[in-house]
């Protein structure tokens, strides 16, 4: 009987040790799992931080590129505004048949030599596309930037640099006036009075200058000014997003 009770006591003690060991093992497993989760969390935090830094760099670069673009766009806007005013003054000379003077000669020369080109900057946008535009986390901002580069800029560049329909009046004016310019004995640009008289009686030339003015105004109002407005709105949106990202 004594042996029986001793056996039971031994079994109970053994069961107690096993329970403690199981509790200890479970505790160790929980600590390991917590450690892994913390490590993953830190790793994810580091990755998110790296991605945010890349996003900030991309957005700051895109903003800088767009601001450079607005300088070039503004230069062409001022050129078109000046050309429109020159066209108006030329027509005024021709309609009123004013006396030939240096002002008219300068106006005609500038109208005949006012070919513009446009170059825009897209290095950071191209980098963003290579990395995937999703690097820009704000979806609405991403869409605004993409539309500016892939629609507004492409249209403006195509019209200014490639589309001959918007260049033909400049070419026609140049072809008509190039042959009447001369340099006097002092090397000063001039026009013979007979050539000026021909221009005054050339109704097609007056109409051509009017068409050139309409064309210049269309370039300004329908393409340059809207694109500039879109660019400045994108810059404003980027600056707001950068404030949030840097918090």
C-alpha positions as CSV (number, residue, x, y, z in Angstrom):
1,X,0.0,0.0,0.0
2,X,2.8,2.4,0.9
3,X,4.5,1.6,-2.4
4,X,1.3,2.5,-4.2
5,X,1.0,5.9,-2.6
6,X,4.6,6.6,-3.3
7,X,4.1,5.8,-7.0
8,X,1.1,8.2,-7.1
9,X,3.1,11.0,-5.4
10,X,6.0,10.5,-7.9
11,X,3.6,10.7,-10.8
12,X,2.1,13.9,-9.5
13,X,5.5,15.5,-9.0
14,X,6.5,14.5,-12.5
15,X,3.3,16.0,-13.9
16,X,4.0,19.3,-12.0
17,X,7.5,19.5,-13.6
18,X,6.1,18.9,-17.0
19,X,3.5,21.6,-16.6
20,X,6.2,24.1,-15.5
21,X,8.3,23.1,-18.5
22,X,5.4,23.6,-20.9
23,X,4.6,27.0,-19.4
24,X,8.3,28.0,-19.8
25,X,8.4,26.7,-23.4
26,X,5.2,28.6,-24.3
27,X,6.6,31.7,-22.7
28,X,9.8,31.4,-24.7
29,X,7.8,30.9,-28.0
30,X,5.7,34.0,-27.2
31,X,8.9,36.0,-26.6
32,X,10.4,34.8,-29.8
33,X,7.2,35.6,-31.7
34,X,7.1,39.1,-30.1
35,X,10.7,39.6,-31.1
36,X,10.1,38.6,-34.7
37,X,7.0,40.9,-34.8
38,X,9.1,43.8,-33.4
39,X,11.9,43.1,-35.9
40,X,9.4,43.0,-38.8
41,X,7.8,46.2,-37.5
42,X,11.1,48.0,-37.3
43,X,12.1,46.7,-40.8
44,X,8.7,47.9,-42.2
45,X,9.2,51.2,-40.5
46,X,12.6,51.6,-42.1
47,X,11.3,50.6,-45.5
48,X,8.4,53.0,-45.2
49,X,10.9,55.7,-44.1
50,X,13.1,55.0,-47.1
51,X,10.1,55.1,-49.5
52,X,9.0,58.4,-48.0
53,X,12.4,59.9,-48.4
54,X,12.5,58.8,-52.0
55,X,9.0,60.2,-52.5
56,X,10.1,63.5,-51.0
57,X,13.1,63.7,-53.3
58,X,11.0,62.9,-56.3
59,X,8.4,65.5,-55.5
60,X,11.0,68.2,-54.7
61,X,12.6,67.4,-58.0
62,X,9.4,67.5,-60.0
63,X,8.5,70.8,-58.3
64,X,11.9,72.3,-59.2
65,X,11.5,71.1,-62.8
66,X,8.1,72.6,-63.1
67,X,9.3,75.9,-61.7
68,X,12.1,75.9,-64.4
69,X,9.4,75.2,-67.0
70,X,7.3,78.2,-65.9
71,X,10.4,80.4,-66.5
72,X,10.5,79.2,-70.1
73,X,6.8,79.3,-70.5
74,X,6.7,82.9,-69.1
75,X,9.4,84.0,-71.6
76,X,7.3,82.7,-74.5
77,X,4.1,84.2,-73.1
78,X,5.8,87.6,-73.0
79,X,7.0,87.1,-76.5
80,X,3.5,86.3,-77.7
81,X,2.1,89.3,-75.9
82,X,4.7,91.5,-77.5
83,X,4.0,89.9,-80.9
84,X,0.3,90.5,-80.6
85,X,0.9,94.2,-79.8
86,X,3.4,94.4,-82.8
87,X,0.8,92.8,-85.1
88,X,-1.8,95.4,-84.0
89,X,0.6,98.3,-84.6
90,X,1.6,96.9,-88.0
91,X,-2.0,96.7,-89.1
92,X,-2.5,100.2,-87.9
93,X,0.4,101.4,-90.1
94,X,-0.9,99.6,-93.1
95,X,-4.6,100.6,-92.8
96,X,-3.9,104.3,-92.0
97,X,-1.0,104.3,-94.5
98,X,1.3,106.1,-92.2
99,X,4.7,107.4,-93.2
100,X,7.5,104.9,-93.4
101,X,9.8,105.3,-90.3
102,X,12.2,103.3,-88.2
103,X,9.4,102.2,-85.9
104,X,7.6,100.4,-88.7
105,X,10.9,98.9,-90.0
106,X,11.7,97.5,-86.5
107,X,8.1,96.1,-86.1
108,X,8.3,94.4,-89.4
109,X,11.7,93.0,-88.8
110,X,10.7,91.6,-85.4
111,X,7.6,90.0,-86.8
112,X,9.7,88.4,-89.5
113,X,12.2,87.0,-87.0
114,X,10.2,85.8,-84.0
115,X,10.3,82.1,-84.3
116,X,10.0,80.5,-80.8
117,X,10.9,77.1,-79.4
118,X,10.0,75.5,-76.1
119,X,12.1,73.1,-74.0
120,X,10.6,71.6,-70.8
121,X,12.2,69.6,-68.0
122,X,11.1,66.1,-67.1
123,X,14.1,64.3,-65.6
124,X,12.4,63.7,-62.2
125,X,9.1,62.8,-63.7
126,X,10.9,60.2,-65.9
127,X,12.6,58.9,-62.8
128,X,9.2,58.6,-61.0
129,X,7.9,56.6,-64.0
130,X,10.9,54.3,-63.9
131,X,10.3,53.6,-60.2
132,X,6.6,53.4,-60.7
133,X,4.3,56.4,-60.3
134,X,2.8,54.7,-57.2
135,X,6.0,56.0,-55.5
136,X,3.8,59.2,-55.2
137,X,1.4,58.0,-52.5
138,X,-1.2,60.7,-52.9
139,X,-3.4,59.4,-55.8
140,X,-5.0,62.8,-56.7
141,X,-1.6,64.5,-56.8
142,X,-0.1,61.6,-58.8
143,X,-2.9,62.1,-61.4
144,X,-2.4,65.8,-61.5
145,X,1.3,65.5,-62.2
146,X,0.8,62.8,-64.8
147,X,-1.8,64.8,-66.6
148,X,0.5,67.9,-66.7
149,X,3.4,66.0,-68.2
150,X,1.5,63.5,-70.4
151,X,-1.2,65.8,-71.7
152,X,-0.6,69.6,-71.2
153,X,3.1,69.5,-71.8
154,X,3.0,67.2,-74.7
155,X,0.3,69.3,-76.4
156,X,2.1,72.5,-75.9
157,X,5.5,71.1,-77.1
158,X,3.9,69.6,-80.1
159,X,2.0,72.8,-81.1
160,X,5.0,75.1,-80.5
161,X,7.8,73.0,-81.9
162,X,6.2,70.6,-84.4
163,X,2.8,71.6,-85.7
164,X,3.4,73.5,-88.9
165,X,-0.2,74.7,-89.0
166,X,0.6,77.2,-86.2
167,X,3.8,78.3,-87.9
168,X,2.6,78.9,-91.4
169,X,1.6,82.6,-90.9
170,X,5.1,83.3,-89.5
171,X,6.6,81.7,-92.6
172,X,4.4,83.5,-95.0
173,X,5.2,86.9,-93.4
174,X,8.9,86.1,-93.5
175,X,8.8,85.0,-97.1
176,X,7.0,88.2,-98.0
177,X,9.2,90.6,-96.1
178,X,12.7,89.1,-96.3
179,X,13.3,90.3,-99.8
180,X,12.4,93.9,-99.0
181,X,14.9,94.5,-96.2
182,X,18.1,96.2,-97.1
183,X,21.1,97.6,-95.3
184,X,22.1,101.2,-96.0
185,X,25.6,102.5,-96.4
186,X,25.9,102.8,-92.6
187,X,24.8,99.1,-92.0
188,X,21.4,100.1,-90.7
189,X,18.4,98.0,-91.6
190,X,16.1,99.8,-94.0
191,X,13.2,99.5,-96.5
192,X,13.0,101.3,-99.7
193,X,10.0,103.6,-100.1
194,X,8.8,101.7,-103.2
195,X,8.7,98.5,-101.2
196,X,6.8,100.1,-98.5
197,X,4.3,101.5,-101.0
198,X,3.8,97.9,-102.3
199,X,3.0,96.7,-98.8
200,X,0.5,99.5,-98.3
201,X,-1.4,98.4,-101.4
202,X,-1.0,94.7,-100.7
203,X,-4.4,93.8,-99.1
204,X,-3.3,90.1,-98.8
205,X,-0.4,91.2,-96.6
206,X,-2.7,93.2,-94.3
207,X,-4.9,90.1,-94.0
208,X,-1.9,88.0,-93.3
209,X,-0.8,90.2,-90.4
210,X,-4.3,90.0,-89.0
211,X,-4.3,86.2,-89.3
212,X,-0.8,86.2,-87.6
213,X,-2.2,88.2,-84.7
214,X,-5.2,85.8,-84.3
215,X,-2.8,82.9,-84.4
216,X,-0.6,84.4,-81.7
217,X,-3.6,85.2,-79.5
218,X,-4.8,81.6,-79.9
219,X,-1.4,80.2,-78.9
220,X,-1.4,82.4,-75.9
221,X,-5.0,82.0,-74.7
222,X,-5.7,78.3,-75.6
223,X,-2.3,76.7,-74.9
224,X,0.3,78.8,-73.0
225,X,-1.8,80.4,-70.3
226,X,-3.8,77.3,-69.4
227,X,-0.7,75.2,-69.3
228,X,1.0,77.7,-67.0
229,X,-2.1,77.7,-64.8
230,X,-2.0,73.9,-64.6
231,X,1.7,73.9,-63.8
232,X,1.3,76.4,-60.9
233,X,-1.6,74.4,-59.4
234,X,0.5,71.3,-59.5
235,X,3.4,73.1,-57.8
236,X,1.0,74.3,-55.1
237,X,-0.4,70.8,-54.6
238,X,3.2,69.3,-54.3
239,X,4.2,71.9,-51.7
240,X,1.1,71.0,-49.6
241,X,2.0,67.3,-49.9
242,X,5.6,67.9,-48.9
243,X,4.5,69.6,-45.7
244,X,2.5,66.5,-44.8
245,X,5.3,64.1,-45.7
246,X,7.9,66.0,-43.7
247,X,5.8,66.0,-40.5
